[in-house]
Each structure stands twice: as C-alpha cells, then as structure tokens.
Amino acid sequence: MSVFLRANWENIIMANYEIAPEILSKYLPKGVSLDLHDGKAYVSLVGFMFKNTKIFNVPMFSLGTFEEVNLRFYVYRKIGNELRRGVVFINETVPYKPVAWLANALYKEHYTTIPTRHQWHFDANHKDIKYEWLVNKKWNSINVKASLAQTAMLKGSFEEFIFEHYYGYTKVDDKISMEYKIAHPSWKINAIVEQVIDCDFESMYGSDFKVLNQTQPTATFLAEGSAVLINWKRNKI
C-alpha cells in the first residue's frame, strides 16, 4: 500500500508561460508558497503519455495507456531546513472517466474527462510529438519537433526549475491541503526545433487564464520521461 501509482510518463511537453502571481493566489493551497524563478511566476501547459499504469500494483490493462493534458504551477513548502518543491494542478484531463474518478476520489485532484489523442513521428534525427484534446467541438493541441539527442538538464537552469518538483499539493478547501510525493529520476531533455500551440485557455481553464490566449510561452521543453511512482501516503496540511 506504500505506492499508489506506478506508470511510465513518456515524451512530456511543457509549454511555460509567465503569469501574474495574483491570478494564482486563489488556487494556492494552504501551507505552501509560490515558487518563483528569477522573481517570476509560471504556469505550464503539459501534454504527455501515461503507459503501463498500475494502481496498488494492479495493472489497469485497457485503461492503462492514455494521454494526459494539464495546467500546473509551482510552489514550495518549508519544514525546518527542508525545502519541498512541488506542483499544484489547475486541471488534469484524461480520456477515461474511471481514471478521473479514481484520482479525484482518492487524491482530491481536479481531473476532468474529454476526448484526447496523440501523434508521434520519428525519423533519423528528430521526433514530432503532438497531443490533442477536444473542447467545445474544437481540437486544441500542443505540438513540438525536437532532436532525438538527449541531454541532461543544467544545474540552476529554467528547465531544472520546471521539471524538478517532486511533491504534489492539492487544495481540498480553504482550510485543508494535501501533500503527496512523486518519485522519478532526473529526466533527459530534447532540444526543440519547432513548436505549435493551439489552446483556448479560457474555454479549457476558465476566465482567470484568458490572458494566456494572448501570451507566448517563455520557453517550451520536451523531456524523455521515465517510470514514475506516486506514494499512497498523503500529509494533511
């Protein structure tokens, strides 16, 4: 029972947008603070593949491979001298209702269910990774072309800030938050050659995020991904 979820997360696209901190304030769980990079707050539009998913080590079979698209921002919690850097999800989207129900029921997350699809194409030097999701009868998408070559993230880089958060925080209500731990190795990244992002942030995430419809991402990254574990233990804060 110590591990809730085991899965492979593969070809993880992160499109990262600077945003006014006050927009995020009402989504901030109790007990954590905004994690800033060079004094700026960011949200990330994320698309990736879940594969070989197991819940309490039980394979999910036909429901175990699917696309996820989410919008997240970055926080930290200090406990004495320990700094726990984590993420908060505005919304997480998957194509299967049982998956969303389970995550919402057990982890008090904010999953919704809409149609999703993906396309992966590889040649000798590059890969083209695309994730799509259907909102108001329109397919939104996040698409990158990237080098097949893998490189490690540099210490102190923006890539490291975006990817190296190993806790999840959920706002249950104004008085209660939940904390859980995510385990995976530091990921290799692929240099992006081209990108196309077509997302109606207002329709997908609400009027608070309408501003992102007129905002260009500060940077977009692609990580190879790896096996991931999410602990069952949750701390109420």
C-alpha positions, 0 to 999 in steps of 0.5 A, a space after each residue: 500500500 506504500 505506492 499508489 501509482 506506478 506508470 511510465 510518463 513518456 515524451 512530456 511537453 511543457 509549454 511555460 508561460 509567465 503569469 501574474 502571481 495574483 491570478 494564482 493566489 486563489 488556487 494556492 493551497 494552504 501551507 505552501 508558497 509560490 515558487 518563483 524563478 528569477 522573481 517570476 511566476 509560471 504556469 505550464 501547459 503539459 501534454 504527455 503519455 501515461 503507459 503501463 499504469 498500475 494502481 496498488 500494483 494492479 495493472 489497469 490493462 485497457 485503461 492503462 495507456 492514455 494521454 494526459 493534458 494539464 495546467 500546473 504551477 509551482 510552489 514550495 513548502 518549508 519544514 525546518 531546513 527542508 525545502 519541498 518543491 512541488 506542483 499544484 494542478 489547475 486541471 488534469 484531463 484524461 480520456 477515461 472517466 474511471 481514471 478521473 474518478 479514481 484520482 479525484 476520489 482518492 487524491 482530491 485532484 481536479 481531473 476532468 474527462 474529454 476526448 484526447 489523442 496523440 501523434 508521434 513521428 520519428 525519423 533519423 534525427 528528430 521526433 514530432 510529438 503532438 497531443 490533442 484534446 477536444 473542447 467545445 467541438 474544437 481540437 486544441 493541441 500542443 505540438 513540438 519537433 525536437 532532436 532525438 539527442 538527449 541531454 541532461 538538464 543544467 544545474 540552476 537552469 529554467 528547465 531544472 526549475 520546471 521539471 524538478 518538483 517532486 511533491 504534489 499539493 492539492 487544495 481540498 478547501 480553504 482550510 485543508 491541503 494535501 501533500 503527496 510525493 512523486 518519485 522519478 529520476 532526473 529526466 533527459 531533455 530534447 532540444 526543440 526545433 519547432 513548436 505549435 500551440 493551439 489552446 483556448 485557455 479560457 474555454 479549457 481553464 476558465 476566465 482567470 487564464 484568458 490572458 494566456 490566449 494572448 501570451 507566448 510561452 517563455 520557453 517550451 521543453 520536451 523531456 524523455 520521461 521515465 517510470 514514475 511512482 506516486 506514494 499512497 501516503 498523503 500529509 494533511 496540511 
